[in-house]
Amino acid sequence: MEKAYYDNALVPKVNNAWNKKLHAYVESVYTENKNFAGMIRNFMDFCRIKDGRLLEIGCGSGWFRRYARDIEYVGLEVLVRKDVDLNFPFVVGFGETLPFKDESFDHILILATLDHVFDPAKVINESFKVLKKGGGIYILNSVELPGGIRKIFVYAFLLAQKVIFFDYRSIKRNFKKIVLKKDDEYHTFEFTASGFEEMLSKAGFSGISRRYFLNICFIKGRKPLK
């Protein structure tokens, strides 16, 4: 598959705003953090993706391919750096306007992306269109936890982890958001697990289920056969 480019006026604007330090930080979390690797293994166990053609919306550098070696992988990304060689099939574009034919994929994967897009519901609707009948959508995203002891324990544990791994960038960002009530410049939306389920249901997905991993929620659903 040749590299395809989705022509949209927003692409150069977003690319110009791409922060190399942030990119390096995110990539280090995805590839070096042992807790993250454990979460991905848990996520893959939840998804049970075995074969077929998979589209990852918001693929970044394509790091997820190491967990999907027996699958025909295609990535879609709007933030493409010229100094990174993406040596796999990918398309430059937006999840809100997927440049693929209807029923082109067996699986849609969306990892920590829906809180960065312009219109999450539209991304879900577009995913439904390009999925084959019986195909699955798999989402991993942080969510707002319901109140109570579990929420306090989870956030206390996450804070301890950030201190241990010297993740002061994240601590500073969360302090500004929670204590100072300032907007998080990296995340446009906040979700609950039930909110994700509602979006999937409205788009037409069935068999929706979820699983928690600390403050991360795994959500999956199927496009009906009929």
N, C-alpha and C positions, 0 to 999 in steps of 0.2 A: 504493500500500500504506500503510495507516495504521500509526502507531506502536503497537506492542504491548508489553505489559509482563508479564514472567514473575514471578509472585508467589512469592518465596522469602524466608524469614526472614533469610537471610544477607546479602541485598542491602543493607539499611540499615546493617548492621554494617560491611560493606566500604566503603560510600560514606562513612561517618563517618571512616574511616581514610585517606581519599584525601588525598594531599599535593599542594597546588597547585603548590608549587615543583618537585616531582618531575615533575608533569604538564608544566609549562612546559619543563623540561629535556629530557624525552623528545621533546616535540613539536619542539623546536629541532633535535635530532639528526635526526629523521625528515625535516625540511623544509629544513634549511640545510646540513648536512654533505655535502660533495661526494663523499666516499668512500662514504657511505651511499647516495647517489643512484646511484653507479656499481654498487654491490652490487645494488640493486633492479633496475636494467636487466639485469644479469647473471642475476638470479633470473627475471625475466620471459622472458628468452631460453630459460632452462632449462624453464620451465613450458609455454610455447607456448599460453597461454589466448587463445582467439579470440572466442568468443561464448557465449551461454547465460546461465544464472542462477547467480550466485556468492554463497556465504555466507562472510563473514570472521568467524572466531571470535576474539574479543579485538580488536575493530576500533578501540578508542580513539576518536579524533575522526573517524575515517573518512578519514584522510589518503591511504590507498592508492587511493582512488577516482580520483585523478589519473592513475594508471597503468592503470586499467581503465575507460576512458570508454565503450567500446562494449559493455560487459557490464552485465546487470541485477544491480546490487549490493545486497546486504542485509548489514547489520552486526549482530553480537551482542556485547554488552559488559555486564559487571557493574559496572564503575566508571564511572558516569555522573554528571558534575557538572552541577548545576542551572544554572550560569552559562555553559554551553556549549550552543549551539543546534545540535543534530544534525539538519540539514535533509536527511536521506536516510532511506530505510527501515531501521529498526533495531529490535532486540528487546533488552530488558534481561533477561539470564539467564545461565546457566552452561553451559559446554560439556559438562559431565557429564550434563546433562538437557536436551537441545535441544528446544525447544517447537515443533517442525515435524513435518509429516507425513512418513512414509517416502517416499524417492525424490522429494524436492522440489527438489533442486539438481543442476546439472551440474558444479559445482566447489566444493570446500571449501578455504579458505585459512586457514592458521594461522601468523602471523608473530610470532616471539619471544614466544610465549604459553605453550607447554606447560610451561616451567619455573616458571610462576607459578600453575598450577591445582592443584586438590586431588587429582585422579586422572587423569594423562595418558592411561593406557590406556583409561579409560572415555570420554574425549573422542574418542579415535580410533574406538572402537566406535560411539559415537553418530554420528560423521561418516559412517561406513560405512552406517548405517541411512538417513540422510536424503539420501544421494547416489543419483542415478539410476544404473541399470546402465550401465556404460561411463564413468561420471563419474570425475573425478580429484580427488585430495587433494594439496595442495602445502604443504609445511612449510619454514619457514626458522627455524633456531634455532642458538644457539651450542652447541658440543659440546666434550667433552674430547678433545684431539688425542692420537694415539698418540705415544710417546716418540721421541726422535731429533733429528737436526739440524733437520728441518723444524719441529718443535714449538718449538725454541729460537729459530729465525729468526722464526717467526710472532709469538710472544709479545714478542720484542724489538722487532719492527716496530710492534706494537700499542701497546706502552709509549711508543715514540717519538711515535706519532700522538697519544696522549692528552696528552703533554707539549706538543706543538706547538699543539694545539687547547685547551690549558688545561683539560682534562677531569680536574681534580683530584678531583672527587667519585668518579669511577670508579677512579682510582688508589688513593685512600684505601680504597675498598670492597674492591678486590682485595688490597691489602696486609693488611687485617684478615683476609681469608679465607685467603690463601696462607701468610703469615708468622705471624700470630697465631692461626690456626686457629679463627677465630670464624665463626659462621654468617652467611651472606649474607641480610640481612633482606628482600631483594627477590626472591630466587630460591629456590624450594622444592625443585627437583630439578636434578640434573646428568645429562647424557646423553652417550652415544657415538653415532656414526653407525650402528653395528651395532645398538645398542639401539633406535633409531628404526625401523630396518628390521624388527627382530623384532616390535615392536608392530604395525606395519602388516600384516605377514604373518599374525600371530595374529588380527587383526581380519577378515581375508579379502581383503585387497588383493593384487593381482598386478602384474607389470610394474614392480616397485619399482626405482628408480635414485636416485643421489645425485651431488652435485657439491660441492666445497669452495670457499669464498671466505674465505681466511685461516682464522680459527677458527669460521667460520659454515658450517653444512652445509645444503644444499638437498636435500630428499627429496620424491619424488613417487611416487604409485602409482595404480592404476586399480581400480575396482570391476568385477569380471568381468561379462560380458554374460549369463552363465548362472549 
